[in-house]
Amino acid sequence: MACPDPMLGRIEAFNRDRGGGVVLRRAGKGYSLYNERSGGPVARLKPTGEDGKVRVLAWHREKWGASGPFGVPTMTLDRALDYIASNPFFWIHA
C-alpha cells in the first residue's frame, strides 16, 4: 500500500477550497499543476526537502523554468500556492 502524500493532499485541498479548476499531476520529484479546462500548464512545485518548502517554476516555451525575476523562488507550500493563485503570470499558458 502506498504512503499518503501530505503535500499532495494540501495542494488538492487548496484547489478544492478555491472552487477547483486545476489538475494536479505528481511527476518525478514534484507536482505539476495544469488548467482543468484547457490542459495548459500553470506551475510546477518541487519540494526542497527542508521544512515543507518548495521551489516554484513556471512554463517557458516548452519547459519549466524560473518564475521570478531573479530566478526560482523558494517558499513554504502555503505561500507558494497563494503566489501562484494570485499571479497572472502563471495563467498565461493556462
MOPAC internal coordinates of N, CA, C and O (Angstrom, degrees):
PM7 1SCF
backbone

  N    0.0000 0     0.00 0     0.00 0    0    0    0
  C    1.4477 1     0.00 0     0.00 0    1    0    0
  C    1.5419 1   109.06 1     0.00 0    2    1    0
  O    1.2310 1   120.97 1   -44.03 1    3    2    1
  N    1.3072 1   115.74 1   135.97 1    3    2    1
  C    1.4672 1   121.10 1  -177.65 1    5    3    2
  C    1.5305 1   111.02 1   -74.56 1    6    5    3
  O    1.2310 1   121.13 1   -32.98 1    7    6    5
  N    1.3300 1   115.44 1   147.02 1    7    6    5
  C    1.4599 1   121.07 1   176.61 1    9    7    6
  C    1.5198 1   109.41 1   -72.91 1   10    9    7
  O    1.2310 1   119.79 1   -40.28 1   11   10    9
  N    1.3248 1   118.01 1   139.72 1   11   10    9
  C    1.4545 1   118.99 1   175.25 1   13   11   10
  C    1.5251 1   109.89 1   -64.76 1   14   13   11
  O    1.2310 1   120.83 1   -33.15 1   15   14   13
  N    1.3042 1   116.01 1   146.85 1   15   14   13
  C    1.4611 1   121.94 1  -178.45 1   17   15   14
  C    1.5258 1   108.03 1  -106.46 1   18   17   15
  O    1.2310 1   119.88 1   -78.88 1   19   18   17
  N    1.3537 1   117.83 1   101.12 1   19   18   17
  C    1.4652 1   120.38 1  -175.72 1   21   19   18
  C    1.5296 1   112.72 1   -62.72 1   22   21   19
  O    1.2310 1   119.67 1   145.35 1   23   22   21
  N    1.3306 1   118.23 1   -34.65 1   23   22   21
  C    1.4611 1   119.81 1   179.92 1   25   23   22
  C    1.5305 1   110.07 1   -67.73 1   26   25   23
  O    1.2310 1   120.18 1   138.28 1   27   26   25
  N    1.3093 1   117.27 1   -41.72 1   27   26   25
  C    1.4557 1   121.95 1   176.94 1   29   27   26
  C    1.5252 1   110.08 1   -60.03 1   30   29   27
  O    1.2310 1   120.47 1   136.71 1   31   30   29
  N    1.3125 1   116.71 1   -43.29 1   31   30   29
  C    1.4668 1   121.31 1   178.07 1   33   31   30
  C    1.5197 1   112.25 1   -61.30 1   34   33   31
  O    1.2310 1   120.08 1   139.59 1   35   34   33
  N    1.3098 1   117.45 1   -40.41 1   35   34   33
  C    1.4745 1   121.09 1   179.39 1   37   35   34
  C    1.5216 1   111.35 1   -67.19 1   38   37   35
  O    1.2310 1   120.26 1   140.47 1   39   38   37
  N    1.3297 1   117.11 1   -39.53 1   39   38   37
  C    1.4616 1   120.42 1   178.45 1   41   39   38
  C    1.5266 1   109.85 1   -66.31 1   42   41   39
  O    1.2310 1   120.28 1   135.74 1   43   42   41
  N    1.3245 1   117.07 1   -44.26 1   43   42   41
  C    1.4704 1   121.10 1   178.69 1   45   43   42
  C    1.5216 1   110.83 1   -62.28 1   46   45   43
  O    1.2310 1   119.88 1   139.39 1   47   46   45
  N    1.3334 1   117.83 1   -40.61 1   47   46   45
  C    1.4679 1   121.45 1   179.11 1   49   47   46
  C    1.5259 1   110.66 1   -64.84 1   50   49   47
  O    1.2310 1   119.66 1   138.36 1   51   50   49
  N    1.3214 1   118.25 1   -41.64 1   51   50   49
  C    1.4663 1   122.07 1   177.61 1   53   51   50
  C    1.5280 1   109.49 1   -59.77 1   54   53   51
  O    1.2310 1   120.46 1   133.45 1   55   54   53
  N    1.3172 1   116.72 1   -46.55 1   55   54   53
  C    1.4653 1   121.71 1   179.23 1   57   55   54
  C    1.5326 1   110.72 1   -61.05 1   58   57   55
  O    1.2310 1   120.47 1   133.03 1   59   58   57
  N    1.3057 1   116.71 1   -46.97 1   59   58   57
  C    1.4679 1   122.30 1  -179.19 1   61   59   58
  C    1.5339 1   110.83 1   -62.74 1   62   61   59
  O    1.2310 1   120.24 1   136.99 1   63   62   61
  N    1.3317 1   117.14 1   -43.01 1   63   62   61
  C    1.4660 1   121.55 1  -179.32 1   65   63   62
  C    1.5245 1   112.07 1   -65.21 1   66   65   63
  O    1.2310 1   120.40 1   155.25 1   67   66   65
  N    1.3202 1   116.85 1   -24.75 1   67   66   65
  C    1.4696 1   121.79 1   179.80 1   69   67   66
  C    1.5269 1   111.94 1   -96.41 1   70   69   67
  O    1.2310 1   120.15 1  -169.55 1   71   70   69
  N    1.3240 1   117.32 1    10.45 1   71   70   69
  C    1.4620 1   120.82 1   176.56 1   73   71   70
  C    1.5146 1   115.01 1    91.94 1   74   73   71
  O    1.2310 1   119.80 1  -169.77 1   75   74   73
  N    1.3171 1   117.99 1    10.23 1   75   74   73
  C    1.4628 1   121.02 1   177.53 1   77   75   74
  C    1.5107 1   112.62 1    78.38 1   78   77   75
  O    1.2310 1   121.18 1    21.02 1   79   78   77
  N    1.3149 1   115.36 1  -158.98 1   79   78   77
  C    1.4527 1   121.14 1   179.38 1   81   79   78
  C    1.5134 1   114.48 1   104.34 1   82   81   79
  O    1.2310 1   120.33 1   172.55 1   83   82   81
  N    1.3415 1   116.97 1    -7.45 1   83   82   81
  C    1.4665 1   120.75 1  -179.08 1   85   83   82
  C    1.5248 1   108.77 1  -123.63 1   86   85   83
  O    1.2310 1   121.32 1   -45.33 1   87   86   85
  N    1.3272 1   115.09 1   134.67 1   87   86   85
  C    1.4625 1   121.91 1   173.65 1   89   87   86
  C    1.5175 1   106.73 1  -100.36 1   90   89   87
  O    1.2310 1   120.78 1   -45.43 1   91   90   89
  N    1.2931 1   116.11 1   134.57 1   91   90   89
  C    1.4631 1   122.19 1  -176.75 1   93   91   90
  C    1.5183 1   109.63 1  -111.78 1   94   93   91
  O    1.2310 1   121.11 1   -48.72 1   95   94   93
  N    1.3257 1   115.49 1   131.28 1   95   94   93
  C    1.4640 1   120.68 1   177.27 1   97   95   94
  C    1.5201 1   109.40 1  -126.20 1   98   97   95
  O    1.2310 1   121.13 1   -51.93 1   99   98   97
  N    1.3059 1   115.44 1   128.07 1   99   98   97
  C    1.4682 1   121.20 1   175.12 1  101   99   98
  C    1.5126 1   105.71 1   -82.09 1  102  101   99
  O    1.2310 1   120.16 1   -58.37 1  103  102  101
  N    1.3049 1   117.31 1   121.63 1  103  102  101
  C    1.4625 1   121.00 1  -178.21 1  105  103  102
  C    1.5229 1   109.35 1  -140.30 1  106  105  103
  O    1.2310 1   120.92 1   -52.64 1  107  106  105
  N    1.3069 1   115.84 1   127.36 1  107  106  105
  C    1.4611 1   119.85 1  -179.86 1  109  107  106
  C    1.5101 1   110.71 1    57.75 1  110  109  107
  O    1.2310 1   120.76 1    55.71 1  111  110  109
  N    1.3107 1   116.16 1  -124.29 1  111  110  109
  C    1.4640 1   121.01 1  -179.17 1  113  111  110
  C    1.5206 1   110.96 1  -107.33 1  114  113  111
  O    1.2310 1   120.25 1  -147.78 1  115  114  113
  N    1.3352 1   117.12 1    32.22 1  115  114  113
  C    1.4550 1   119.31 1  -178.84 1  117  115  114
  C    1.5146 1   112.41 1  -156.35 1  118  117  115
  O    1.2310 1   121.73 1    12.29 1  119  118  117
  N    1.3251 1   114.30 1  -167.71 1  119  118  117
  C    1.4495 1   122.39 1  -177.00 1  121  119  118
  C    1.5255 1   108.55 1  -130.69 1  122  121  119
  O    1.2310 1   120.48 1   -53.63 1  123  122  121
  N    1.3209 1   116.69 1   126.37 1  123  122  121
  C    1.4580 1   121.31 1   177.95 1  125  123  122
  C    1.5208 1   108.46 1  -105.28 1  126  125  123
  O    1.2310 1   121.00 1   -46.65 1  127  126  125
  N    1.3313 1   115.69 1   133.35 1  127  126  125
  C    1.4540 1   122.22 1  -179.80 1  129  127  126
  C    1.5202 1   108.88 1  -109.33 1  130  129  127
  O    1.2310 1   120.63 1   -48.42 1  131  130  129
  N    1.3471 1   116.40 1   131.58 1  131  130  129
  C    1.4531 1   122.84 1  -178.90 1  133  131  130
  C    1.5232 1   109.81 1  -128.25 1  134  133  131
  O    1.2310 1   120.95 1   -29.53 1  135  134  133
  N    1.3311 1   115.80 1   150.47 1  135  134  133
  C    1.4610 1   121.39 1   176.23 1  137  135  134
  C    1.5187 1   108.19 1   -67.75 1  138  137  135
  O    1.2310 1   120.73 1   -50.26 1  139  138  137
  N    1.3196 1   116.21 1   129.74 1  139  138  137
  C    1.4548 1   121.77 1  -176.63 1  141  139  138
  C    1.5293 1   111.97 1   -64.23 1  142  141  139
  O    1.2310 1   119.87 1   141.45 1  143  142  141
  N    1.3208 1   117.85 1   -38.55 1  143  142  141
  C    1.4615 1   121.64 1  -177.79 1  145  143  142
  C    1.5228 1   112.68 1   -75.43 1  146  145  143
  O    1.2310 1   120.36 1   127.22 1  147  146  145
  N    1.3205 1   116.92 1   -52.78 1  147  146  145
  C    1.4654 1   120.38 1  -172.43 1  149  147  146
  C    1.5254 1   113.73 1   -92.44 1  150  149  147
  O    1.2310 1   120.66 1   158.13 1  151  150  149
  N    1.3195 1   116.35 1   -21.87 1  151  150  149
  C    1.4612 1   120.27 1  -175.45 1  153  151  150
  C    1.5207 1   112.75 1    81.78 1  154  153  151
  O    1.2310 1   120.29 1  -179.24 1  155  154  153
  N    1.3518 1   117.04 1     0.76 1  155  154  153
  C    1.4569 1   121.35 1  -179.14 1  157  155  154
  C    1.5127 1   112.49 1   -69.95 1  158  157  155
  O    1.2310 1   120.32 1   -31.03 1  159  158  157
  N    1.3314 1   116.99 1   148.97 1  159  158  157
  C    1.4601 1   121.22 1  -179.79 1  161  159  158
  C    1.5241 1   111.99 1   -69.08 1  162  161  159
  O    1.2310 1   120.68 1   -39.93 1  163  162  161
  N    1.3240 1   116.30 1   140.07 1  163  162  161
  C    1.4654 1   122.54 1   178.40 1  165  163  162
  C    1.5287 1   109.15 1  -109.19 1  166  165  163
  O    1.2310 1   120.14 1   120.10 1  167  166  165
  N    1.3249 1   117.35 1   -59.90 1  167  166  165
  C    1.4629 1   120.98 1  -177.23 1  169  167  166
  C    1.5228 1   109.95 1  -161.43 1  170  169  167
  O    1.2310 1   121.59 1   -14.27 1  171  170  169
  N    1.3108 1   114.55 1   165.73 1  171  170  169
  C    1.4662 1   120.70 1   174.75 1  173  171  170
  C    1.5132 1   108.07 1  -130.57 1  174  173  171
  O    1.2310 1   121.01 1   -44.14 1  175  174  173
  N    1.3192 1   115.67 1   135.86 1  175  174  173
  C    1.4634 1   122.85 1   179.46 1  177  175  174
  C    1.5271 1   108.47 1  -115.15 1  178  177  175
  O    1.2310 1   120.86 1   -54.47 1  179  178  177
  N    1.3242 1   115.96 1   125.53 1  179  178  177
  C    1.4564 1   121.15 1   178.60 1  181  179  178
  C    1.5216 1   109.10 1  -119.70 1  182  181  179
  O    1.2310 1   120.01 1   -67.55 1  183  182  181
  N    1.3253 1   117.59 1   112.45 1  183  182  181
  C    1.4634 1   120.28 1   177.92 1  185  183  182
  C    1.5262 1   111.62 1   -58.65 1  186  185  183
  O    1.2310 1   121.03 1   -39.27 1  187  186  185
  N    1.3332 1   115.63 1   140.73 1  187  186  185
  C    1.4627 1   121.18 1   179.81 1  189  187  186
  C    1.5247 1   111.76 1   -90.32 1  190  189  187
  O    1.2310 1   120.92 1   160.38 1  191  190  189
  N    1.3350 1   115.85 1   -19.62 1  191  190  189
  C    1.4603 1   119.60 1  -177.21 1  193  191  190
  C    1.5167 1   113.01 1    92.07 1  194  193  191
  O    1.2310 1   120.18 1  -178.87 1  195  194  193
  N    1.3285 1   117.25 1     1.13 1  195  194  193
  C    1.4603 1   119.82 1   179.47 1  197  195  194
  C    1.5302 1   111.18 1  -123.21 1  198  197  195
  O    1.2310 1   120.57 1   -60.76 1  199  198  197
  N    1.2903 1   116.51 1   119.24 1  199  198  197
  C    1.4703 1   124.89 1   173.25 1  201  199  198
  C    1.5226 1   115.18 1    47.59 1  202  201  199
  O    1.2310 1   119.37 1  -139.08 1  203  202  201
  N    1.3086 1   118.80 1    40.92 1  203  202  201
  C    1.4562 1   121.62 1   175.86 1  205  203  202
  C    1.5190 1   114.55 1    69.41 1  206  205  203
  O    1.2310 1   120.16 1  -159.78 1  207  206  205
  N    1.3218 1   117.30 1    20.22 1  207  206  205
  C    1.4694 1   120.25 1   179.28 1  209  207  206
  C    1.5199 1   110.75 1   -87.59 1  210  209  207
  O    1.2310 1   121.47 1   -28.41 1  211  210  209
  N    1.3386 1   114.79 1   151.59 1  211  210  209
  C    1.4536 1   121.64 1   179.28 1  213  211  210
  C    1.5273 1   110.19 1  -132.54 1  214  213  211
  O    1.2310 1   121.00 1   -24.97 1  215  214  213
  N    1.3193 1   115.70 1   155.03 1  215  214  213
  C    1.4624 1   122.16 1   170.72 1  217  215  214
  C    1.5156 1   106.07 1   -95.04 1  218  217  215
  O    1.2310 1   120.06 1   -43.85 1  219  218  217
  N    1.3333 1   117.50 1   136.15 1  219  218  217
  C    1.4569 1   122.51 1  -176.80 1  221  219  218
  C    1.5280 1   109.22 1  -106.40 1  222  221  219
  O    1.2310 1   120.95 1   -60.92 1  223  222  221
  N    1.3319 1   115.79 1   119.08 1  223  222  221
  C    1.4606 1   121.35 1   179.91 1  225  223  222
  C    1.5260 1   110.01 1  -114.63 1  226  225  223
  O    1.2310 1   121.11 1   -25.13 1  227  226  225
  N    1.3294 1   115.47 1   154.87 1  227  226  225
  C    1.4570 1   122.23 1   178.89 1  229  227  226
  C    1.5290 1   108.80 1  -122.92 1  230  229  227
  O    1.2310 1   120.97 1   -18.12 1  231  230  229
  N    1.3211 1   115.75 1   161.88 1  231  230  229
  C    1.4633 1   121.06 1  -179.06 1  233  231  230
  C    1.5296 1   109.85 1   -82.44 1  234  233  231
  O    1.2310 1   120.84 1   -52.87 1  235  234  233
  N    1.3261 1   116.01 1   127.13 1  235  234  233
  C    1.4662 1   122.72 1   178.03 1  237  235  234
  C    1.5197 1   109.24 1  -131.55 1  238  237  235
  O    1.2310 1   120.37 1   -65.38 1  239  238  237
  N    1.2860 1   116.90 1   114.62 1  239  238  237
  C    1.4734 1   124.38 1   174.84 1  241  239  238
  C    1.5157 1   112.72 1    60.29 1  242  241  239
  O    1.2310 1   115.86 1   110.07 1  243  242  241
  N    1.1901 1   125.47 1   -69.93 1  243  242  241
  C    1.4641 1   125.09 1   175.86 1  245  243  242
  C    1.5166 1   111.98 1  -152.20 1  246  245  243
  O    1.2310 1   121.01 1  -156.89 1  247  246  245
  N    1.3398 1   115.68 1    23.11 1  247  246  245
  C    1.4677 1   118.09 1  -179.31 1  249  247  246
  C    1.5305 1   109.82 1  -158.46 1  250  249  247
  O    1.2310 1   121.02 1   -14.78 1  251  250  249
  N    1.3187 1   115.65 1   165.22 1  251  250  249
  C    1.4571 1   121.89 1   176.78 1  253  251  250
  C    1.5244 1   108.22 1   -80.02 1  254  253  251
  O    1.2310 1   120.87 1   -40.77 1  255  254  253
  N    1.3442 1   115.95 1   139.23 1  255  254  253
  C    1.4561 1   120.23 1   179.39 1  257  255  254
  C    1.5157 1   111.57 1  -152.03 1  258  257  255
  O    1.2310 1   120.82 1    13.11 1  259  258  257
  N    1.3126 1   116.04 1  -166.89 1  259  258  257
  C    1.4743 1   122.94 1  -176.94 1  261  259  258
  C    1.5213 1   110.73 1   -56.86 1  262  261  259
  O    1.2310 1   120.96 1   -41.79 1  263  262  261
  N    1.3141 1   115.77 1   138.21 1  263  262  261
  C    1.4676 1   120.61 1   179.08 1  265  263  262
  C    1.5215 1   112.29 1  -109.15 1  266  265  263
  O    1.2310 1   120.52 1   174.59 1  267  266  265
  N    1.3059 1   116.62 1    -5.41 1  267  266  265
  C    1.4587 1   120.53 1  -179.72 1  269  267  266
  C    1.5132 1   110.52 1  -116.53 1  270  269  267
  O    1.2310 1   120.27 1   -16.87 1  271  270  269
  N    1.3176 1   117.10 1   163.13 1  271  270  269
  C    1.4538 1   120.42 1  -178.73 1  273  271  270
  C    1.5362 1   113.60 1   -66.67 1  274  273  271
  O    1.2310 1   120.74 1   162.38 1  275  274  273
  N    1.3187 1   116.19 1   -17.62 1  275  274  273
  C    1.4645 1   120.31 1  -178.54 1  277  275  274
  C    1.5196 1   112.08 1  -119.87 1  278  277  275
  O    1.2310 1   120.09 1  -154.21 1  279  278  277
  N    1.3202 1   117.43 1    25.79 1  279  278  277
  C    1.4555 1   120.77 1   178.89 1  281  279  278
  C    1.5147 1   112.29 1   118.77 1  282  281  279
  O    1.2310 1   121.61 1    27.68 1  283  282  281
  N    1.3006 1   114.53 1  -152.32 1  283  282  281
  C    1.4620 1   121.64 1  -177.18 1  285  283  282
  C    1.5232 1   108.97 1   -96.14 1  286  285  283
  O    1.2310 1   120.34 1   -67.34 1  287  286  285
  N    1.3430 1   116.95 1   112.66 1  287  286  285
  C    1.4637 1   118.40 1   179.79 1  289  287  286
  C    1.5235 1   112.06 1   -71.88 1  290  289  287
  O    1.2310 1   121.16 1   -31.93 1  291  290  289
  N    1.3154 1   115.38 1   148.07 1  291  290  289
  C    1.4554 1   123.04 1   176.13 1  293  291  290
  C    1.5129 1   107.54 1  -120.44 1  294  293  291
  O    1.2310 1   120.56 1   -49.07 1  295  294  293
  N    1.3349 1   116.53 1   130.93 1  295  294  293
  C    1.4649 1   121.43 1  -177.50 1  297  295  294
  C    1.5185 1   109.81 1  -158.10 1  298  297  295
  O    1.2310 1   120.88 1    -6.71 1  299  298  297
  N    1.3190 1   115.93 1   173.29 1  299  298  297
  C    1.4674 1   119.91 1   177.12 1  301  299  298
  C    1.5261 1   108.78 1   -65.85 1  302  301  299
  O    1.2310 1   120.55 1   -22.03 1  303  302  301
  N    1.3045 1   116.55 1   157.97 1  303  302  301
  C    1.4597 1   121.12 1  -179.04 1  305  303  302
  C    1.5255 1   111.48 1   -58.91 1  306  305  303
  O    1.2310 1   120.09 1   134.00 1  307  306  305
  N    1.3295 1   117.42 1   -46.00 1  307  306  305
  C    1.4728 1   119.79 1  -178.90 1  309  307  306
  C    1.5275 1   111.37 1   -59.89 1  310  309  307
  O    1.2310 1   120.97 1   136.33 1  311  310  309
  N    1.3055 1   115.76 1   -43.67 1  311  310  309
  C    1.4664 1   119.82 1   179.38 1  313  311  310
  C    1.5298 1   110.60 1   -66.53 1  314  313  311
  O    1.2310 1   120.18 1   141.10 1  315  314  313
  N    1.3230 1   117.27 1   -38.90 1  315  314  313
  C    1.4661 1   121.58 1   178.96 1  317  315  314
  C    1.5247 1   111.22 1   -62.81 1  318  317  315
  O    1.2310 1   120.48 1   137.76 1  319  318  317
  N    1.3184 1   116.68 1   -42.24 1  319  318  317
  C    1.4600 1   119.59 1   179.62 1  321  319  318
  C    1.5232 1   111.67 1   -64.69 1  322  321  319
  O    1.2310 1   120.19 1   138.58 1  323  322  321
  N    1.3272 1   117.24 1   -41.42 1  323  322  321
  C    1.4678 1   120.85 1   175.37 1  325  323  322
  C    1.5244 1   110.67 1   -63.12 1  326  325  323
  O    1.2310 1   120.42 1   138.04 1  327  326  325
  N    1.3235 1   116.80 1   -41.96 1  327  326  325
  C    1.4640 1   123.36 1   179.68 1  329  327  326
  C    1.5317 1   110.64 1   -58.58 1  330  329  327
  O    1.2310 1   120.40 1   133.80 1  331  330  329
  N    1.3146 1   116.83 1   -46.20 1  331  330  329
  C    1.4646 1   121.77 1  -179.65 1  333  331  330
  C    1.5261 1   110.70 1   -68.12 1  334  333  331
  O    1.2310 1   120.49 1   134.43 1  335  334  333
  N    1.3242 1   116.67 1   -45.57 1  335  334  333
  C    1.4677 1   120.72 1  -176.86 1  337  335  334
  C    1.5284 1   112.27 1   -63.55 1  338  337  335
  O    1.2310 1   120.06 1   146.67 1  339  338  337
  N    1.3294 1   117.49 1   -33.33 1  339  338  337
  C    1.4644 1   120.11 1  -173.93 1  341  339  338
  C    1.5276 1   114.44 1   -99.82 1  342  341  339
  O    1.2310 1   119.69 1   177.71 1  343  342  341
  N    1.3263 1   118.19 1    -2.29 1  343  342  341
  C    1.4566 1   120.91 1  -176.50 1  345  343  342
  C    1.5330 1   110.01 1  -106.38 1  346  345  343
  O    1.2310 1   119.70 1   -68.32 1  347  346  345
  N    1.3486 1   118.18 1   111.68 1  347  346  345
  C    1.4655 1   121.23 1  -178.14 1  349  347  346
  C    1.5339 1   114.28 1   -58.87 1  350  349  347
  O    1.2310 1   120.22 1   156.50 1  351  350  349
  N    1.3152 1   117.18 1   -23.50 1  351  350  349
  C    1.4610 1   121.34 1   179.59 1  353  351  350
  C    1.5218 1   111.64 1   -53.60 1  354  353  351
  O    1.2310 1   119.94 1   140.37 1  355  354  353
  N    1.3270 1   117.73 1   -39.63 1  355  354  353
  C    1.4543 1   121.31 1  -177.63 1  357  355  354
  C    1.5237 1   113.37 1   -69.58 1  358  357  355
  O    1.2310 1   120.37 1   159.42 1  359  358  357
  N    1.3100 1   116.91 1   -20.58 1  359  358  357
  C    1.4611 1   121.48 1  -173.12 1  361  359  358
  C    1.5329 1   113.55 1   -98.32 1  362  361  359
  O    1.2310 1   120.17 1  -176.22 1  363  362  361
  N    1.3384 1   117.28 1     3.78 1  363  362  361
  C    1.4659 1   121.36 1  -179.64 1  365  363  362
  C    1.5250 1   111.81 1   -60.05 1  366  365  363
  O    1.2310 1   119.88 1   133.59 1  367  366  365
  N    1.3092 1   117.83 1   -46.41 1  367  366  365
  C    1.4663 1   122.12 1  -177.28 1  369  367  366
  C    1.5218 1   112.42 1   -88.85 1  370  369  367
  O    1.2310 1   120.87 1   172.71 1  371  370  369
  N    1.3044 1   115.94 1    -7.29 1  371  370  369
  C    1.4593 1   120.39 1  -177.88 1  373  371  370
  C    1.5024 1   109.54 1   -81.74 1  374  373  371
  O    1.2310 1   120.10 1   180.00 1  375  374  373

